[in-house]
Amino acid sequence: MMQRIKAFFAKREQRRTSTKDMKAKRDTLDELFHDIYSDRKRIYKVNFVRGIFFGLGSVIGGTVIVALIVWTLSLFVNVPVLGELFETTQNSIEETTDNTGQ
């Protein structure tokens, strides 16, 4: 019983210490950020451009992934048991992409 109590308080102290460490690390990062990036307008511009390119990359990447899935499914259309399932899935994906493109 005494060991459980000691273990409980040891874990509690460890959590308290890790919380203090995390706060100290967060404060240090915050201080470094403000030292390096003192010009707020520049930060906003950089983040805006970064967001535009992130969105563009996501759209292009998603398009490539969907195209690869459709192409891969088209290879398995002639498989006797699974062919119908793959053909249905392929047609569904193609219809969805055609409808969103209009």
N, C-alpha and C positions, 0 to 999 in steps of 0.2 A: 504494500500500500504506500509506503514511504517513497519507494522508487517512482511510482506513478506520479506522486505529487511533485517530486523533484523534476521529473521529465516534463510535466506540464509547465512548471515555472521556467525551466530552461528554454522550452519552445517559445514561451511568451516573451522572454527576454530577447531571444534571437529575432523574433518578429519585430520587436520594438527597435532593435539595433538596425535591422535591414530597412525599416521605415525611415530611420534617421539617415542612413546611408543614401537611400533613394532621394530624400529631400535635398541632401547635400549635393548629390550628382545633378539633380534638376536645377538647383540654384547656380551651380557652376556652368552648366550648359546655357542657361538663360543669360548669365553674365557674358559668356563668350559670344553668344548671338548678338547681344546689344553692342559689344565692342567691335565686332566685325561688320555688322550691318547697321550702320547708324542712319543711312539714308532710306527712309520708309518708301518713298516713291519708287526707288529702284527695286526694292524687294517686291512691291506690288506688280510692277511691270514684268519682272522675271517670272514670278509665279503665274501671272496671266498667260504669258507666252508658253510657259511649261504646261499649263493646263490645256491650252489649245492643241499642242503637239501630243499630249497624252490622249486626249479625246480622238484625235485623228488616227493615232496609232492603234487605239482600241478598235475603231471601226474597221480599219484595214485588216488588222489581225483577225477580228471576228469573221470578216468576209472570207479570208483565206481558209480559216478553220471550217466554215460551213461548206465551202467549195471542196475541200479535201474529204469531208464526210460524204458528200453527195457522190463524188467520184469513187470513193471506196465502196459505197453501197452499190454503185452501178456495176462493179466487178462481180458481185455476189448475186446478181439477179437470176442467173441461170442455175443456181444451186437448187436441186429439187425440193427439199423440205423448207429451207429458209428463204428461197427466192421470192415468194409472195410477200413475206414479211418485209424483206429489204426493199422490194419494189414499192410497197405501200408507204414505207417510211421515206424513201427517196421522193416519191410523188408529193407526200405531205410537206417535206422540207422545200421542195421546189415551188409548190403552190404558195407556201407562206412567204418565201423570199420574193416571188412574183407579186404578191399582193402588197407587200410593204414597199416595193420599188415603185408602185404607181402613185 
